[in-house]
Amino acid sequence: MKTGFFMKGLFAIVFILLFVPLKTFGETSPFKVNTTLLKGHVSASDLIPVTVSISIAPNHHIYKDQIKVESGDPAQFTVISTELPDGKIKYDQFLEKEVENYEGQVEVKSFLQLSKDILAGPYNIKLKVHYQGCSDKICFAPKTEEFILPVQVESATWSVPVSQGEGKAIQPVSKSDIKSETTGFQKTLEVREFLYHSSSSF
């Protein structure tokens, strides 16, 4: 009985050592993710470019189709598109098929769109990066890392081009003005017609 209990405990310890993240034991992760906001001042109508850089340790790789960038606060902004570079196609011993993955260093470009009704002021953009990587011996569980990127949202300003007649306001033309101009023109015609008939009668 004691031997069986000891073996179960030993298997449990081995299981924990295999699946608990490496950081628990003070070791560094084989994958390091950084995000960079390329615009610090934006307006609500702007697209915000973000670069996601992933450093991959030697003898490790990350699956291309497992990389995803999404918003941590959809009410403030959404991820419009994500551009993934071409990876290396290799046979994967875990999936038993050819897959596209990344090794060494990879940069992913994403474009964010702020909500149209967002007010001007400082904000923190919450971004989530999903990925999954493997070594030559084991495959790690899918992981999600969260980042906070500060940004200043500015109010959109609109400028109206000024013509050469700067400072002179265009006055609207009323119906009475049009009527008076028409009446004066008709009177001129009547006077000319009267003079013509008077001269012809002589």
HELIX and SHEET records of a PDB file:
HELIX    1   1 LYS A    2  PHE A   19  1                                  18    
HELIX    2   2 LEU A   22  PHE A   25  5                                   4    
HELIX    3   3 LYS A   64  GLN A   66  5                                   3    
HELIX    4   4 LYS A  175  SER A  201  1                                  27    
SHEET    1   A 4 PHE A  31  LEU A  37  0                                        
SHEET    2   A 4 LEU A  47  ILE A  56 -1                                        
SHEET    3   A 4 GLN A 105  LEU A 114 -1                                        
SHEET    4   A 4 PHE A  77  GLU A  83 -1                                        
SHEET    1   B 4 HIS A  41  SER A  43  0                                        
SHEET    2   B 4 LYS A 143  GLU A 154  1                                        
SHEET    3   B 4 GLY A 121  TYR A 131 -1                                        
SHEET    4   B 4 LYS A  68  SER A  71 -1                                        
SHEET    1   C 4 LYS A  88  ASP A  92  0                                        
SHEET    2   C 4 LYS A  97  TYR A 102 -1                                        
SHEET    3   C 4 HIS A  60  TYR A  63 -1                                        
SHEET    4   C 4 GLY A 133  SER A 135 -1                                        
END                                                                             
